[in-house]
Amino acid sequence: MRPRTGLVTRLPPLLPPAVAWVVSNLFTWLVAGLSVAGDGSRVAYWSTAGRRRWDSEHYLSIARTGYEMFRCRERYADFPDVLCGNVAWFPGYSMAVRAVSATGMSLEVSAVVLAEASLLGMFAVLWWLLGARLTPATGLTMAVGAVFPGGVYFHAVFPIAFGTLALLVCVAGVRRGAWGLAAAAGFVAVACHPVGAVAVGMLLSSALFAWRGDPWPVRCAKALASAALAGCGLLWAKWLMWRATGRWDAYEAIQRSSYRQGDVRRPFEEMRKAYAFPFSDWYRPEGDLPWLVEQGLAAHRTQLWLNIAFLVLLLVTAGIRLVRDHRLDVAEWAVLVLAVAIFFVPFLAGAEMSWYRNHAQMFVALVLVRRVPPWVQVPLLVACAAQYALFGAMFFAGVVV
């Protein structure tokens, strides 16, 4: 008589990722239904308009007509005499949107389809990195992923889901020992967003924890080659900007002129500024507000506390693993390096109005969350769901950009 096969082994391989993706959409739809848009109207979650914010228009403009940069006064007489244009945004997501639109869909629909397909891909790669085996630990980890802090941007017209998928594929490449795959995914991550440059740092450090079947010279060569190829994503972005504007420093110029960025900041001072930023004073919706929106007007503050707690949890978990088991596996080292870098990079750059969506890319670190005991995973899930609702309401109300 053949032994009975457990439910775990009979699960179709894509079922858990698909379920997580559906749950994420349904929960976000519920939050949108309990919110109002900035003009006081109901949020149409299943439309493209409900998923677009200020930066979304720049990504769409790059997909539509490419890059441009000009003096603002040339077109807007009452505007400050600074640089305007869309060269402050990287091209990876926009070029992918343009490619998807070749199917006949509009750019707006293509952008949402790409974001949702990327989110589904994120869950699929995460599931593979978790071992593709349903246990209480992996099930709870996938549930946390469905309501990950800042994850509302995975559904929006932003490169966050596409870039996070690239980071996860980069981790998968390192874990498999496929340096070419890791390099290609790192290239995409860097081309999508400046924060994607964390892939270059992780790949450089991978000689210390990956490619273990090779001698040290080969390990160092793979780390250097994959990091160098990933870094070419930046060169591609700057080449596109140069071709359109004639300036290799177009990105740096507009950051200095219009956004007062480009230098390295004191991260803890920038963290304080980000926490204190008065979003609700700038973008408070009109009329009487639903309870969820009223409570979520300052949700970026609880978001920061939760993100700090999440980072501390990762470091403690990794420390316990090293003391108890004297090792982390390759993927765990990779996501730990990425998570720490993703947390600090926005504050080093002074991104006081966008750090929260950049931090959503710490999703990659869920690979380590499966090592957390259930009595910690369950409160984490509850905290993430509550924060997702509050911050989601803040997003749909147009309070954050």
C-alpha positions as CSV (number, residue, x, y, z in Angstrom):
1,M,0.0,0.0,0.0
2,R,1.4,3.4,-1.0
3,P,1.8,5.9,1.8
4,R,-0.6,8.8,1.6
5,T,0.7,12.0,0.1
6,G,0.2,15.0,2.3
7,L,-1.8,18.0,1.1
8,V,1.5,20.0,0.8
9,T,2.9,17.9,-2.0
10,R,-0.4,17.8,-4.0
11,L,-0.7,21.6,-4.1
12,P,-0.3,23.0,-7.7
13,P,3.0,25.0,-7.6
14,L,1.3,28.3,-8.5
15,L,-1.7,28.0,-6.2
16,P,-0.2,29.7,-3.1
17,P,1.3,32.6,-5.1
18,A,-2.1,33.1,-6.9
19,V,-4.0,33.0,-3.7
20,A,-1.7,35.6,-2.1
21,W,-2.1,37.8,-5.2
22,V,-5.9,37.6,-5.1
23,V,-6.0,38.3,-1.3
24,S,-3.7,41.3,-1.8
25,N,-6.0,42.7,-4.5
26,L,-9.2,42.0,-2.5
27,F,-7.8,43.6,0.6
28,T,-6.6,46.6,-1.3
29,W,-10.0,46.9,-3.0
30,L,-11.7,46.8,0.4
31,V,-9.4,49.6,1.7
32,A,-10.2,51.6,-1.4
33,G,-13.9,51.1,-0.9
34,L,-13.5,52.6,2.6
35,S,-11.6,55.6,1.4
36,V,-12.3,58.7,-0.7
37,A,-10.2,60.3,-3.4
38,G,-8.6,63.7,-2.9
39,D,-11.7,65.5,-4.4
40,G,-14.1,63.7,-2.0
41,S,-15.3,61.3,-4.7
42,R,-15.4,57.5,-4.3
43,V,-12.2,55.6,-5.3
44,A,-12.5,53.4,-8.4
45,Y,-10.0,50.8,-7.5
46,W,-10.6,48.7,-10.7
47,S,-9.8,51.8,-12.9
48,T,-6.4,53.2,-13.8
49,A,-7.2,56.6,-12.4
50,G,-7.4,55.2,-8.8
51,R,-3.8,53.8,-9.1
52,R,-2.1,57.0,-10.4
53,R,-0.3,59.6,-8.4
54,W,2.0,62.5,-9.3
55,D,5.1,60.4,-10.3
56,S,2.9,58.1,-12.3
57,E,2.4,60.8,-14.9
58,H,6.2,61.0,-15.4
59,Y,6.6,57.3,-15.9
60,L,3.8,57.4,-18.4
61,S,5.3,60.4,-20.2
62,I,8.6,58.6,-20.5
63,A,6.8,55.6,-22.0
64,R,4.8,57.8,-24.4
65,T,7.4,60.3,-25.7
66,G,10.7,59.6,-24.0
67,Y,12.8,62.1,-21.9
68,E,12.7,65.9,-21.9
69,M,14.3,68.6,-19.8
70,F,13.7,72.4,-20.0
71,R,13.7,75.6,-18.0
72,C,10.3,75.8,-16.3
73,R,9.9,79.5,-17.1
74,E,9.9,78.6,-20.8
75,R,6.5,77.0,-20.5
76,Y,5.1,78.2,-17.2
77,A,5.5,81.9,-16.7
78,D,4.6,81.9,-13.0
79,F,6.8,78.9,-12.1
80,P,10.2,79.2,-10.3
81,D,13.2,79.4,-12.6
82,V,14.3,75.8,-12.1
83,L,14.6,72.8,-14.4
84,C,11.5,70.8,-15.4
85,G,11.0,67.6,-17.2
86,N,10.9,63.9,-16.5
87,V,14.7,63.0,-16.3
88,A,14.4,62.6,-12.5
89,W,12.8,59.2,-13.1
90,F,14.5,56.0,-14.4
91,P,13.3,54.3,-17.6
92,G,13.1,50.6,-16.8
93,Y,9.4,50.4,-15.9
94,S,8.4,52.9,-18.5
95,M,10.2,51.0,-21.3
96,A,8.5,47.8,-20.2
97,V,5.1,49.6,-20.2
98,R,5.8,50.7,-23.8
99,A,6.6,47.1,-24.7
100,V,3.4,45.8,-23.1
101,S,1.4,48.5,-24.9
102,A,2.5,46.9,-28.2
103,T,-0.2,44.4,-27.6
104,G,-2.8,47.1,-28.3
105,M,-3.6,48.2,-24.7
106,S,-3.3,51.8,-23.7
107,L,-0.3,52.9,-21.8
108,E,-2.3,53.4,-18.7
109,V,-3.8,49.9,-18.8
110,S,-0.4,48.4,-19.7
111,A,1.1,50.1,-16.7
112,V,-1.4,48.5,-14.3
113,V,-1.2,45.1,-16.0
114,L,2.6,45.2,-15.7
115,A,2.4,46.1,-12.0
116,E,-0.1,43.3,-11.3
117,A,1.8,40.7,-13.3
118,S,5.0,41.8,-11.5
119,L,3.2,41.3,-8.1
120,L,2.1,37.9,-9.1
121,G,5.7,37.1,-10.2
122,M,6.9,38.4,-6.8
123,F,4.8,35.9,-5.0
124,A,5.8,33.1,-7.3
125,V,9.6,33.8,-6.9
126,L,9.1,34.3,-3.1
127,W,7.3,31.0,-2.9
128,W,10.2,29.3,-4.7
129,L,12.7,30.9,-2.4
130,L,10.6,29.6,0.6
131,G,11.0,26.1,-0.7
132,A,7.6,25.8,-2.5
133,R,6.3,23.8,0.5
134,L,3.2,24.9,2.5
135,T,3.9,24.9,6.2
136,P,2.6,27.2,8.9
137,A,5.8,29.3,8.6
138,T,5.6,29.7,4.8
139,G,1.8,30.2,4.8
140,L,2.1,33.0,7.4
141,T,5.0,34.5,5.4
142,M,2.9,34.6,2.2
143,A,0.1,36.2,4.2
144,V,2.4,38.9,5.5
145,G,3.5,39.5,1.9
146,A,-0.2,40.0,0.8
147,V,-0.4,43.0,3.3
148,F,3.2,44.1,3.3
149,P,3.7,47.7,4.6
150,G,3.6,50.1,1.6
151,G,2.4,47.3,-0.6
152,V,-0.4,49.5,-2.0
153,Y,2.3,50.8,-4.4
154,F,2.6,47.2,-5.8
155,H,-0.8,47.9,-7.4
156,A,-0.1,51.4,-8.6
157,V,1.4,52.9,-11.7
158,F,4.9,52.9,-10.2
159,P,8.0,50.7,-10.8
160,I,7.9,49.3,-7.2
161,A,6.5,45.9,-8.1
162,F,8.5,45.5,-11.3
163,G,11.7,46.5,-9.5
164,T,11.0,44.3,-6.5
165,L,10.4,41.3,-8.8
166,A,13.8,42.1,-10.4
167,L,15.5,42.1,-6.9
168,L,13.8,38.7,-6.1
169,V,15.0,37.2,-9.4
170,C,18.5,38.5,-8.6
171,V,18.4,36.7,-5.2
172,A,17.1,33.6,-7.0
173,G,20.0,33.8,-9.4
174,V,22.5,34.1,-6.6
175,R,20.9,31.2,-4.8
176,R,21.0,29.0,-7.9
177,G,24.6,29.9,-8.7
178,A,23.4,31.5,-12.0
179,W,25.5,34.7,-12.1
180,G,24.2,35.7,-15.6
181,L,20.5,35.6,-14.3
182,A,21.5,37.5,-11.2
183,A,23.3,40.1,-13.4
184,A,20.4,40.5,-15.8
185,A,17.9,40.9,-12.9
186,G,20.2,43.4,-11.2
187,F,20.3,45.4,-14.5
188,V,16.5,45.6,-14.5
189,A,16.4,46.6,-10.8
190,V,18.9,49.4,-11.3
191,A,17.2,50.6,-14.5
192,C,13.9,50.9,-12.7
193,H,14.8,53.0,-9.7
194,P,17.9,54.5,-8.0
195,V,17.1,52.3,-5.0
196,G,17.7,49.3,-7.3
197,A,21.4,50.1,-7.0
198,V,21.3,48.0,-3.8
199,A,21.5,45.0,-6.2
200,V,25.0,46.1,-7.2
201,G,26.1,46.2,-3.6
202,M,24.6,42.8,-2.8
203,L,26.2,41.2,-5.9
204,L,29.6,42.7,-5.0
205,S,29.4,41.2,-1.5
206,S,28.1,37.9,-2.8
207,A,31.7,36.6,-3.1
208,L,31.5,36.3,0.7
209,F,28.4,34.0,0.9
210,A,27.6,32.7,-2.6
211,W,29.2,30.7,-5.4
212,R,30.6,28.3,-2.7
213,G,31.3,25.5,-5.2
214,D,34.0,27.6,-6.9
215,P,37.5,28.6,-5.8
216,W,38.0,32.1,-4.4
217,P,39.3,33.7,-7.6
218,V,36.2,32.4,-9.5
219,R,33.8,33.5,-6.7
220,C,35.3,37.0,-6.8
221,A,35.1,37.1,-10.6
222,K,31.4,36.1,-10.6
223,A,30.6,38.7,-8.0
224,L,32.5,41.5,-9.8
225,A,31.1,40.5,-13.3
226,S,27.5,40.3,-12.1
227,A,27.8,43.6,-10.2
228,A,29.4,45.3,-13.2
229,L,26.7,44.1,-15.6
230,A,23.9,45.1,-13.1
231,G,25.4,48.5,-12.8
232,C,25.1,49.0,-16.6
233,G,21.4,49.6,-15.9
234,L,22.5,53.0,-14.7
235,L,24.6,53.6,-17.8
236,W,21.6,52.7,-20.0
237,A,19.3,55.1,-18.1
238,K,21.9,57.9,-18.4
239,W,22.4,57.1,-22.1
240,L,18.7,57.5,-22.8
241,M,18.7,60.8,-20.9
242,W,21.7,62.1,-22.8
243,R,20.3,61.1,-26.1
244,A,17.1,63.2,-25.4
245,T,18.7,66.2,-23.6
246,G,22.3,66.3,-24.7
247,R,23.5,66.2,-21.1
248,W,25.1,63.2,-19.3
249,D,24.3,64.9,-16.0
250,A,20.6,65.5,-16.7
251,Y,19.4,63.4,-13.8
252,E,21.8,65.1,-11.3
253,A,21.0,68.6,-12.7
254,I,17.2,68.3,-12.2
255,Q,17.7,66.7,-8.8
256,R,19.8,69.7,-7.6
257,S,17.7,72.4,-9.3
258,S,14.2,71.3,-8.6
259,Y,14.4,68.8,-5.7
260,R,17.5,69.9,-3.8
261,Q,18.8,66.4,-3.8
262,G,21.9,64.8,-5.1
263,D,24.2,65.0,-2.1
264,V,24.6,62.4,0.7
265,R,22.5,63.3,3.7
266,R,22.7,62.4,7.4
267,P,20.2,59.4,7.5
268,F,18.9,59.8,11.0
269,E,18.3,63.5,10.5
270,E,16.5,62.8,7.2
271,M,14.5,60.1,9.1
272,R,13.3,62.7,11.6
273,K,12.3,65.1,8.7
274,A,10.4,62.3,7.0
275,Y,8.6,61.4,10.2
276,A,7.6,65.0,10.7
277,F,6.6,65.8,7.1
278,P,3.0,67.4,7.2
279,F,1.4,65.4,4.4
280,S,-2.2,66.1,5.7
281,D,-1.6,69.8,5.8
282,W,-0.5,69.8,2.1
283,Y,-2.9,67.3,0.6
284,R,-5.9,66.9,3.0
285,P,-9.0,65.7,1.0
286,E,-12.1,67.8,0.8
287,G,-15.3,67.4,2.8
288,D,-16.2,64.9,5.6
289,L,-13.7,62.1,5.7
290,P,-14.5,58.4,6.3
291,W,-13.1,57.1,9.6
292,L,-10.3,55.1,8.0
293,V,-9.1,58.1,6.0
294,E,-9.3,60.3,9.1
295,Q,-7.1,57.8,11.1
296,G,-4.7,57.4,8.2
297,L,-3.8,61.0,7.5
298,A,-0.5,60.6,9.4
299,A,0.0,56.9,8.6
300,H,3.5,57.5,7.3
301,R,4.6,57.8,10.9
302,T,3.3,54.4,12.0
303,Q,4.7,53.1,8.7
304,L,8.2,54.3,9.7
305,W,7.9,52.7,13.2
306,L,6.7,49.4,11.6
307,N,9.5,49.4,9.1
308,I,12.1,50.0,11.8
309,A,10.6,47.1,13.8
310,F,10.6,44.9,10.7
311,L,14.3,45.7,10.1
312,V,15.2,45.0,13.7
313,L,13.3,41.7,13.5
314,L,15.3,40.7,10.5
315,L,18.6,41.5,12.2
316,V,17.6,39.7,15.4
317,T,16.4,36.6,13.4
318,A,19.7,36.6,11.4
319,G,21.7,36.9,14.6
320,I,19.9,34.0,16.3
321,R,20.4,31.9,13.2
322,L,24.1,32.6,13.2
323,V,24.5,31.9,16.9
324,R,22.4,28.8,17.0
325,D,23.1,27.3,13.5
326,H,26.3,29.1,12.7
327,R,25.0,29.9,9.2
328,L,22.6,31.7,7.0
329,D,21.8,30.2,3.6
330,V,22.7,32.1,0.4
331,A,19.3,33.6,-0.1
332,E,19.1,34.8,3.5
333,W,22.4,36.6,3.3
334,A,21.4,38.2,0.0
335,V,18.0,39.5,1.3
336,L,19.5,40.7,4.6
337,V,22.0,42.8,2.7
338,L,19.3,44.1,0.4
339,A,16.9,44.9,3.2
340,V,19.4,47.0,5.2
341,A,20.4,48.9,2.1
342,I,16.8,49.5,1.0
343,F,16.0,50.9,4.4
344,F,18.8,53.4,4.5
345,V,19.3,54.5,0.9
346,P,16.2,56.8,0.8
347,F,17.4,58.6,3.9
348,L,20.9,58.9,2.6
349,A,19.4,60.5,-0.6
350,G,16.9,62.8,1.3
351,A,13.7,61.2,-0.1
352,E,11.5,62.6,2.6
353,M,8.4,62.4,0.4
354,S,9.0,58.9,-1.2
355,W,10.8,56.7,1.3
356,Y,7.7,54.8,2.2
357,R,7.2,53.4,-1.4
358,N,11.0,52.7,-1.6
359,H,10.8,50.7,1.6
360,A,8.1,48.5,0.1
361,Q,10.9,46.8,-1.7
362,M,12.0,45.3,1.6
363,F,9.4,42.7,0.6
364,V,12.4,40.6,-0.5
365,A,13.3,40.1,3.1
366,L,10.3,37.9,3.7
367,V,12.6,35.0,2.8
368,L,14.0,35.5,6.4
369,V,10.5,35.9,8.0
370,R,9.9,32.1,7.6
371,R,12.5,31.6,10.3
372,V,10.5,33.7,12.7
373,P,8.5,31.7,15.3
374,P,4.6,31.7,14.8
375,W,4.1,33.7,18.0
376,V,6.0,36.5,16.4
377,Q,4.7,36.0,12.8
378,V,1.0,36.2,13.8
379,P,1.3,39.7,15.6
380,L,3.5,40.8,12.6
381,L,0.7,39.8,10.2
382,V,-1.9,41.7,12.3
383,A,0.3,44.8,12.5
384,C,1.0,44.7,8.8
385,A,-2.7,44.3,7.9
386,A,-3.7,47.3,10.1
387,Q,-0.9,49.5,8.8
388,Y,-1.7,48.5,5.2
389,A,-5.3,49.6,5.7
390,L,-4.3,53.0,7.2
391,F,-1.6,53.7,4.7
392,G,-3.7,52.4,1.8
393,A,-6.4,54.9,2.8
394,M,-3.7,57.6,2.9
395,F,-2.7,56.7,-0.6
396,F,-6.2,56.5,-2.1
397,A,-7.1,59.8,-0.5
398,G,-4.2,61.4,-2.4
399,V,-2.4,62.4,0.8
400,V,0.9,60.7,-0.2
401,V,2.4,61.1,-3.7
